[in-house]
C-alpha cells in the first residue's frame, strides 16, 4: 500500500514538474519572460496558499519584470499572460476587443444568477448590455437621484439614532448605506427597512469570502472543463431563491401599481412588455424572463455594495489623515447646502469639482478591483513587443499597479486630489478604476453618484478621524477586490 501511495505521489510530482517546464518553454519560445515562481500553478496557486490578495501577487510580478510589456504565467490548463504595457491593455480592451470579450470565468447553464452582464460573453452578453445601458444615462440618473438622496438622508438619521455606530466598524456602516441605496434603486424597497433586513444578511452571505467560494472561483478561472464536469455553481440555491423571489414579487407589485418610479424595476417591467430581445448580427433571441432579470438585479446588488462601500471607506480614511483637505470639503459642502436651501440635486452634486477630485484620487490609490481578466477567443498579436496570444490564453491586466507607478503618476503614494486638475497628469490609458473599453463597468456612473451623494450627506453632519492600528494599513485577502483592513474611521458629529 505504501509503495502504491509513493508511486502515485511521485507520478503527480513528475507530471507537475513537466507541466511547469512546458509552461516555461511555451512562453520563452514566444519571446516572453516567464514568472518562475510556481511554474505549474502560477499566481492562482500562489493565491491559494498565501494570505494575500491576488492583486498583491500580481503587484510583485509587475515590479519584478518592470521593463517587460508582458509576462508568461504558470497554469494547470490554459496558458496565462500578465499584460503590463498600457498600449497593449488598450489593444485588449478596445482596439481588438472582439478577440478578448470573454472574462475567462466559467459557469454552468443552471447557475441562474451567474447569467448576468458581468460574467456573460458573446451575443447573449451583447443583448443584455445594450438593454441595460440606457438606465445609466444622465437623464435616467437625474430621475433616479431622489432615491439615492433619500437613502443617504435615511443613513444619516440611522447613525443619529444609533450613535454607538459612529465609532464602530466604519466599513460595515458604509455597507449598510450601500445595501439600502441599491435595494431602493434596484428592488424598490424603502431604505429605512433595509438597514437591518434580510437584504443586508443576504449581502453579507454572498460577499463574505470563504474557502469554498474562493476555491470555486479558482477552479472556474483555471478550467471550464473541470468546473462543468464537477457540476459546480458559483452561487447557492438559497441565494437564487432569495433574489428570484424578490424580483418576482416587486415586478408583480409594480405591474399592479402602474406608477412610474424611474428605477431598475421599471426598466424590467418595460423589457417584459416589449417581449423577445434579439441580436441583429447573430439572430440570437432572448426572453426577458423573471430569472434573467433577477440575475441582472443580483449583479447590480453585488457590484453596488461591497466595492462601493470599500471605495467610500477608503476616501474617508484618507480624509481623516488629511485635515486640510477635509476642512476644504466641509466648506464646499456647507456652501452647496446653503445655495440650494438645504436640499441636494443631481446637478449640485455633479458640479462639486473638488469632491469629485477627492473621490477620483481615492479610487486611484484604492481601486474597487485590482486587475482585469480576459480570455482570448481567437489568435492575435499584441503590438508592443509583438506578443503572440493564442485562443484560450487567460489574460490579466493591472489596475492597482498602473495607479501606483511613478511613470504615470508622480509621487504615486501621495494623496493629491489636485492632480486631477493638472492638465496632462492623468491619462485614461493608465487610470481605470472601473475598468476600460467594451466591458467598462456598466454601473460606474451610478456608483459615482451614489458615492458622492453619500459622502456629501456624511460630510454635512460629521467630521472624521482615522485610526490606524499596529502594523499599519493592510489589505484583506480578496480574489478580485482591493479592500483595506487594520484601519478604521471614526465619525464625529459637527456643530452646524
C-alpha positions as CSV (number, residue, x, y, z in Angstrom):
1,X,0.0,0.0,0.0
2,X,2.8,2.4,0.9
3,X,4.6,1.6,-2.3
4,X,1.4,2.4,-4.2
5,X,1.0,5.7,-2.4
6,X,4.6,6.7,-3.0
7,X,4.3,5.8,-6.7
8,X,1.2,7.9,-7.1
9,X,2.8,10.9,-5.3
10,X,5.9,10.6,-7.4
11,X,3.8,10.4,-10.6
12,X,1.8,13.5,-9.6
13,X,5.1,15.4,-8.8
14,X,6.6,14.3,-12.1
15,X,3.6,15.5,-14.0
16,X,3.6,18.8,-12.2
17,X,7.3,19.3,-12.9
18,X,6.9,18.5,-16.5
19,X,3.8,20.8,-16.8
20,X,5.8,23.6,-15.2
21,X,8.7,23.2,-17.6
22,X,6.3,23.1,-20.5
23,X,4.6,26.4,-19.4
24,X,8.1,28.0,-19.2
25,X,9.1,26.7,-22.6
26,X,5.8,27.8,-24.2
27,X,6.3,31.4,-23.3
28,X,10.1,31.6,-23.7
29,X,9.7,30.1,-27.2
30,X,7.5,33.1,-28.0
31,X,10.0,35.6,-26.6
32,X,8.0,36.3,-23.4
33,X,9.7,36.2,-20.0
34,X,8.2,33.6,-17.6
35,X,7.3,34.1,-14.0
36,X,9.3,31.3,-12.5
37,X,7.6,31.1,-9.1
38,X,5.1,28.2,-9.1
39,X,5.7,27.3,-12.7
40,X,2.9,24.8,-12.8
41,X,0.0,26.5,-10.9
42,X,1.1,30.1,-11.3
43,X,-0.3,33.1,-9.3
44,X,-3.7,31.3,-8.7
45,X,-1.9,28.5,-6.9
46,X,0.1,31.1,-5.0
47,X,-3.1,32.9,-4.0
48,X,-4.5,29.6,-2.7
49,X,-1.5,29.0,-0.3
50,X,-0.7,32.6,0.7
51,X,-2.5,35.0,3.0
52,X,-2.5,37.8,0.4
53,X,-4.9,39.3,-2.1
54,X,-4.5,38.2,-5.7
55,X,-3.6,41.8,-6.8
56,X,-0.7,41.8,-4.3
57,X,0.8,38.8,-6.0
58,X,0.4,40.4,-9.4
59,X,2.0,43.5,-7.8
60,X,5.2,41.6,-7.2
61,X,5.3,40.3,-10.8
62,X,4.7,43.8,-12.1
63,X,7.8,45.2,-10.4
64,X,10.0,42.1,-10.9
65,X,9.5,42.4,-14.6
66,X,9.3,46.2,-14.7
67,X,10.7,46.7,-18.2
68,X,8.8,43.9,-19.9
69,X,5.4,44.6,-21.6
70,X,4.1,41.1,-20.7
71,X,4.9,38.1,-18.5
72,X,4.0,34.5,-19.0
73,X,2.3,32.8,-16.1
74,X,2.1,29.2,-15.0
75,X,-1.3,27.5,-15.2
76,X,-2.5,23.9,-14.9
77,X,-4.6,24.2,-18.1
78,X,-4.9,27.3,-20.1
79,X,-1.8,29.4,-20.5
80,X,-1.7,32.7,-18.5
81,X,-0.3,36.1,-19.6
82,X,0.1,39.2,-17.4
83,X,-0.1,42.2,-19.8
84,X,1.5,45.3,-18.3
85,X,2.0,47.8,-21.1
86,X,-0.8,50.4,-21.3
87,X,-0.9,50.3,-25.1
88,X,-1.3,46.5,-25.1
89,X,-4.0,46.9,-22.4
90,X,-5.8,49.4,-24.7
91,X,-5.4,46.9,-27.6
92,X,-7.1,44.2,-25.5
93,X,-9.9,46.3,-24.0
94,X,-10.7,48.5,-27.0
95,X,-8.8,48.1,-30.3
96,X,-9.1,44.3,-30.6
97,X,-12.0,43.9,-28.1
98,X,-13.6,41.2,-30.3
99,X,-10.7,38.9,-29.5
100,X,-10.9,39.5,-25.8
101,X,-14.6,40.0,-24.9
102,X,-14.6,36.9,-22.6
103,X,-13.9,37.5,-18.9
104,X,-12.5,34.0,-18.5
105,X,-14.8,32.9,-15.7
106,X,-16.8,29.7,-16.3
107,X,-20.2,28.8,-15.0
108,X,-22.8,26.2,-15.7
109,X,-26.1,26.7,-17.5
110,X,-28.2,26.0,-14.4
111,X,-26.3,28.7,-12.4
112,X,-29.1,31.1,-12.8
113,X,-27.6,34.1,-11.0
114,X,-24.3,33.8,-13.0
115,X,-26.2,34.7,-16.2
116,X,-25.6,38.4,-15.6
117,X,-23.9,41.1,-17.6
118,X,-20.7,40.8,-15.6
119,X,-20.0,37.1,-16.4
120,X,-21.7,36.6,-19.7
121,X,-19.9,36.9,-23.0
122,X,-20.7,36.8,-26.7
123,X,-24.1,37.7,-28.3
124,X,-26.0,37.0,-25.1
125,X,-23.8,39.5,-23.2
126,X,-24.2,42.0,-26.0
127,X,-28.0,41.9,-26.0
128,X,-28.3,42.3,-22.2
129,X,-25.6,45.1,-22.1
130,X,-27.5,47.0,-24.8
131,X,-30.7,46.7,-23.0
132,X,-29.3,47.7,-19.6
133,X,-27.1,50.6,-20.7
134,X,-30.0,53.2,-21.1
135,X,-30.8,53.0,-17.4
136,X,-27.5,54.8,-16.6
137,X,-27.9,57.8,-18.9
138,X,-27.7,61.3,-17.4
139,X,-31.4,61.7,-17.8
140,X,-32.2,58.4,-16.0
141,X,-29.7,59.1,-13.2
142,X,-31.2,62.5,-12.7
143,X,-34.6,61.0,-12.4
144,X,-33.3,58.3,-10.0
145,X,-31.4,60.8,-7.9
146,X,-34.2,61.2,-5.4
147,X,-33.9,57.5,-4.4
148,X,-30.1,57.8,-3.8
149,X,-30.5,61.1,-1.9
150,X,-33.3,59.7,0.3
151,X,-31.1,56.7,1.0
152,X,-28.2,58.9,2.2
153,X,-30.6,61.1,4.3
154,X,-32.0,58.0,5.9
155,X,-28.5,56.7,6.6
156,X,-27.5,59.9,8.5
157,X,-30.7,59.5,10.5
158,X,-29.9,55.9,11.2
159,X,-26.4,57.0,12.6
160,X,-28.0,59.7,14.7
161,X,-30.4,57.1,16.2
162,X,-27.6,54.7,16.8
163,X,-24.6,56.8,18.0
164,X,-22.7,53.8,19.0
165,X,-22.2,53.1,15.3
166,X,-20.1,56.2,14.9
167,X,-17.0,54.6,16.4
168,X,-17.8,51.0,15.3
169,X,-16.7,49.3,12.1
170,X,-16.9,52.1,9.5
171,X,-16.8,49.7,6.6
172,X,-19.8,47.8,7.9
173,X,-21.6,51.2,8.3
174,X,-20.8,52.1,4.6
175,X,-22.1,48.6,3.6
176,X,-25.4,49.4,5.4
177,X,-25.8,52.6,3.3
178,X,-24.8,50.9,0.0
179,X,-27.2,48.0,0.7
180,X,-30.1,50.4,1.4
181,X,-29.4,52.5,-1.7
182,X,-29.1,49.6,-4.0
183,X,-32.2,47.8,-2.5
184,X,-34.2,51.0,-3.1
185,X,-32.9,51.6,-6.6
186,X,-33.0,48.0,-7.8
187,X,-35.8,46.4,-5.8
188,X,-37.8,49.5,-4.9
189,X,-37.5,48.7,-1.2
190,X,-37.8,51.6,1.3
191,X,-34.3,52.4,2.7
192,X,-35.2,52.5,6.4
193,X,-36.4,48.9,6.2
194,X,-33.1,47.6,4.7
195,X,-30.6,48.7,7.4
196,X,-31.5,45.5,9.4
197,X,-33.3,43.4,6.8
198,X,-32.8,40.1,5.0
199,X,-31.2,42.1,2.2
200,X,-28.3,43.0,4.4
201,X,-27.9,39.5,5.7
202,X,-28.0,38.0,2.2
203,X,-25.5,40.6,1.0
204,X,-23.2,39.6,3.9
205,X,-23.6,35.9,3.0
206,X,-22.8,36.4,-0.7
207,X,-20.0,38.9,-0.3
208,X,-18.1,37.3,2.6
209,X,-15.2,35.3,1.0
210,X,-14.9,31.7,2.2
211,X,-12.5,28.9,1.4
212,X,-15.3,27.2,-0.6
213,X,-16.2,30.3,-2.7
214,X,-12.5,31.1,-3.3
215,X,-11.9,27.5,-4.4
216,X,-14.9,27.5,-6.8
217,X,-13.8,30.8,-8.4
218,X,-10.3,29.5,-8.7
219,X,-11.5,26.3,-10.5
220,X,-13.8,28.4,-12.7
221,X,-10.8,30.5,-13.7
222,X,-8.4,27.5,-14.2
223,X,-10.6,25.1,-16.2
224,X,-14.1,25.4,-17.6
225,X,-14.0,21.6,-18.3
226,X,-13.3,20.7,-14.7
227,X,-15.8,23.2,-13.4
228,X,-18.6,21.9,-15.5
229,X,-17.6,18.2,-15.0
230,X,-17.9,18.7,-11.3
231,X,-21.2,20.5,-11.8
232,X,-20.1,23.3,-9.6
233,X,-22.2,26.5,-9.1
234,X,-20.8,29.9,-8.2
235,X,-23.9,30.9,-6.2
236,X,-26.0,28.9,-3.8
237,X,-29.6,27.7,-4.4
238,X,-30.7,29.7,-1.3
239,X,-29.3,32.9,-2.9
240,X,-31.1,32.1,-6.1
241,X,-34.4,31.6,-4.3
242,X,-34.0,34.9,-2.4
243,X,-33.2,37.1,-5.3
244,X,-35.5,35.5,-7.8
245,X,-38.3,35.6,-5.3
246,X,-37.6,39.3,-4.5
247,X,-37.6,40.4,-8.2
248,X,-40.7,38.4,-9.0
249,X,-42.5,39.9,-6.0
250,X,-41.6,43.5,-6.9
251,X,-42.3,43.0,-10.6
252,X,-45.8,41.8,-10.0
253,X,-46.4,44.6,-7.5
254,X,-45.1,47.2,-9.9
255,X,-47.3,45.9,-12.7
256,X,-50.4,46.4,-10.4
257,X,-49.3,49.8,-9.2
258,X,-48.5,51.2,-12.6
259,X,-46.8,54.2,-11.0
260,X,-43.5,55.5,-12.6
261,X,-40.5,55.2,-10.3
262,X,-37.5,55.7,-12.7
263,X,-35.6,52.7,-11.3
264,X,-34.3,49.4,-12.4
265,X,-37.6,47.6,-11.8
266,X,-39.4,50.0,-14.1
267,X,-36.9,49.1,-16.8
268,X,-37.5,45.4,-16.2
269,X,-41.3,45.9,-16.5
270,X,-40.7,47.7,-19.8
271,X,-38.4,45.0,-21.1
272,X,-41.0,42.3,-20.4
273,X,-43.7,44.4,-22.1
274,X,-41.5,44.7,-25.2
275,X,-41.1,40.9,-25.4
276,X,-38.3,39.0,-27.1
277,X,-34.8,40.6,-27.3
278,X,-32.7,39.9,-30.4
279,X,-29.2,40.4,-31.6
280,X,-29.4,41.8,-35.1
281,X,-26.0,40.3,-36.1
282,X,-26.4,36.7,-35.0
283,X,-30.1,36.4,-34.7
284,X,-29.9,35.2,-31.1
285,X,-33.1,35.7,-29.3
286,X,-33.6,36.0,-25.5
287,X,-36.8,36.2,-23.5
288,X,-36.7,38.7,-20.6
289,X,-37.8,36.1,-18.0
290,X,-38.0,36.8,-14.3
291,X,-34.9,34.7,-13.8
292,X,-32.8,36.5,-16.4
293,X,-33.8,39.9,-14.9
294,X,-33.2,38.6,-11.4
295,X,-29.6,37.7,-12.5
296,X,-29.1,41.3,-13.6
297,X,-30.5,42.7,-10.4
298,X,-28.2,40.3,-8.5
299,X,-25.2,41.7,-10.3
300,X,-26.1,45.3,-9.6
301,X,-26.8,44.4,-6.0
302,X,-23.3,42.8,-5.6
303,X,-21.4,45.5,-7.6
304,X,-23.2,48.3,-5.7
305,X,-22.5,47.2,-2.2
306,X,-19.0,45.9,-1.2
307,X,-16.9,47.6,-3.9
308,X,-18.7,50.9,-3.4
309,X,-18.5,50.6,0.4
310,X,-14.8,49.9,0.1
311,X,-14.3,53.0,-2.1
312,X,-16.3,55.2,0.3
313,X,-14.4,53.8,3.3
314,X,-11.0,54.5,1.6
315,X,-12.0,58.0,0.7
316,X,-13.0,58.8,4.3
317,X,-9.8,57.1,5.6
318,X,-7.7,59.5,3.6
319,X,-9.8,62.5,4.6
320,X,-9.2,61.5,8.2
321,X,-5.4,61.6,7.5
322,X,-5.5,64.9,5.7
323,X,-7.4,67.5,7.8
324,X,-6.6,70.4,5.4
325,X,-8.4,68.6,2.6
326,X,-11.3,67.6,4.9
327,X,-11.6,71.3,6.0
328,X,-11.9,72.4,2.4
329,X,-14.5,69.8,1.6
330,X,-16.6,70.8,4.7
331,X,-16.6,74.4,3.4
332,X,-17.7,73.3,-0.1
333,X,-20.4,71.0,1.2
334,X,-21.8,73.7,3.5
335,X,-21.9,76.2,0.7
336,X,-23.8,73.8,-1.5
337,X,-26.5,73.2,1.1
338,X,-26.8,76.9,1.7
339,X,-27.0,77.7,-2.0
340,X,-29.8,75.1,-2.5
341,X,-31.8,75.8,0.6
342,X,-30.6,72.7,2.5
343,X,-31.5,70.3,-0.4
344,X,-29.3,68.4,-2.8
345,X,-29.9,68.0,-6.5
346,X,-28.2,65.8,-9.1
347,X,-26.6,68.9,-10.7
348,X,-25.4,70.2,-7.4
349,X,-23.6,67.0,-6.6
350,X,-22.2,66.7,-10.1
351,X,-20.8,70.2,-10.0
352,X,-18.8,69.6,-6.8
353,X,-15.5,69.5,-8.6
354,X,-13.2,69.2,-5.6
355,X,-15.3,66.4,-4.0
356,X,-15.1,64.7,-7.4
357,X,-11.3,65.1,-7.4
358,X,-11.1,63.6,-3.9
359,X,-13.1,60.6,-5.0
360,X,-11.0,60.2,-8.1
361,X,-7.8,60.3,-6.1
362,X,-9.1,57.8,-3.6
363,X,-10.1,55.5,-6.5
364,X,-6.6,55.8,-7.9
365,X,-5.0,54.8,-4.6
366,X,-7.6,52.1,-3.8
367,X,-9.5,51.0,-7.0
368,X,-12.5,48.8,-6.4
369,X,-10.8,45.9,-8.2
370,X,-7.1,45.4,-8.5
371,X,-6.9,43.9,-12.0
372,X,-8.9,42.9,-15.1
373,X,-9.3,39.4,-16.5
374,X,-9.9,38.3,-20.1
375,X,-9.7,35.2,-22.2
376,X,-8.5,35.3,-25.8
377,X,-11.1,33.8,-28.1
378,X,-9.1,33.9,-31.4
379,X,-5.4,34.0,-32.2
380,X,-4.0,37.6,-32.3
381,X,-0.8,39.6,-31.6
382,X,-0.3,42.4,-29.0
383,X,1.5,45.4,-30.7
384,X,4.1,46.3,-28.0
385,X,6.7,43.5,-28.1
386,X,4.8,41.6,-30.8
387,X,3.5,39.2,-28.2
388,X,1.5,36.3,-29.8
389,X,-1.6,35.4,-28.0
390,X,-3.4,32.1,-28.9
391,X,-7.0,31.3,-28.4
392,X,-7.7,30.2,-24.8
393,X,-4.9,32.2,-23.2
394,X,-6.1,33.8,-19.9
395,X,-5.2,37.4,-19.6
396,X,-4.5,39.5,-16.5
397,X,-4.0,43.3,-16.7
398,X,-3.1,45.6,-13.8
399,X,-5.1,48.4,-12.4
400,X,-3.6,48.9,-8.9
401,X,-0.1,48.8,-10.2
402,X,-0.7,51.3,-13.0
403,X,-2.3,53.6,-10.5
404,X,0.8,53.3,-8.3
405,X,3.5,53.6,-11.0
406,X,5.6,56.8,-10.8
407,X,5.9,56.7,-14.6
408,X,2.3,57.6,-14.9
409,X,1.5,59.3,-11.5
410,X,4.2,61.5,-9.9
411,X,4.5,60.7,-6.2
412,X,2.0,57.9,-6.5
413,X,1.6,57.2,-2.8
414,X,0.7,60.8,-2.1
415,X,-3.0,61.6,-1.7
416,X,-3.2,64.6,-4.0
417,X,-6.8,65.3,-5.3
418,X,-5.5,68.4,-7.3
419,X,-3.5,66.1,-9.6
420,X,-6.8,65.7,-11.5
421,X,-6.9,69.5,-12.2
422,X,-3.4,69.5,-13.7
423,X,-3.5,69.2,-17.4
424,X,-1.9,66.1,-18.8
425,X,-1.1,64.4,-15.5
426,X,-3.9,61.8,-15.6
427,X,-4.3,59.7,-18.7
428,X,-7.3,57.4,-19.4
429,X,-4.8,54.8,-20.6
430,X,-3.5,54.4,-17.1
431,X,-6.4,55.5,-14.9
432,X,-9.2,53.0,-14.9
433,X,-10.8,52.3,-11.5
434,X,-14.0,51.0,-13.2
435,X,-12.2,49.0,-16.0
436,X,-11.8,50.0,-19.6
437,X,-13.2,49.5,-23.1
438,X,-16.2,47.5,-24.2
439,X,-16.5,45.9,-20.7
440,X,-16.2,49.1,-18.8
441,X,-18.3,48.8,-15.6
442,X,-21.9,49.4,-16.8
443,X,-22.9,50.9,-13.4
444,X,-19.9,53.2,-13.0
445,X,-21.9,56.4,-13.3
446,X,-24.5,55.2,-10.8
447,X,-21.7,54.1,-8.4
448,X,-20.1,57.6,-8.6
449,X,-23.3,59.5,-7.9
450,X,-24.1,57.1,-5.0
451,X,-20.7,57.6,-3.6
452,X,-20.7,61.3,-4.0
453,X,-24.2,61.7,-2.5
454,X,-23.4,59.6,0.5
455,X,-20.2,61.5,1.1
456,X,-21.9,64.9,0.9
457,X,-24.5,64.0,3.5
458,X,-22.0,62.4,5.8
459,X,-19.6,65.4,5.4
460,X,-22.5,67.8,6.1
461,X,-23.1,66.2,9.6
462,X,-19.8,64.7,10.6
463,X,-16.0,65.2,10.6
464,X,-13.8,62.1,10.6
465,X,-10.7,60.8,12.4
466,X,-8.7,57.9,11.1
467,X,-7.3,55.2,13.4
468,X,-4.5,53.0,12.0
469,X,-3.7,50.0,14.2
470,X,-0.4,48.4,15.0
471,X,1.2,47.0,11.8
472,X,-0.1,49.8,9.6
473,X,-2.7,49.8,6.8
474,X,-3.1,46.4,5.3
475,X,-5.2,44.6,2.7
476,X,-7.7,41.8,3.2
477,X,-7.2,38.6,1.3
478,X,-9.6,39.0,-1.7
479,X,-9.6,37.3,-5.1
480,X,-10.7,40.4,-7.0
481,X,-11.2,43.4,-4.8
482,X,-8.9,45.9,-3.1
483,X,-10.2,46.2,0.5
484,X,-8.4,47.8,3.4
485,X,-8.0,46.4,6.9
486,X,-6.3,47.2,10.2
487,X,-7.7,50.7,10.0
488,X,-10.9,52.3,11.0
489,X,-12.7,55.7,10.6
490,X,-14.5,57.4,13.5
491,X,-17.3,59.8,12.7
492,X,-17.6,62.8,15.0
493,X,-20.8,65.0,14.9
494,X,-20.2,68.5,13.6
495,X,-21.6,71.6,15.3
496,X,-23.6,73.3,12.5
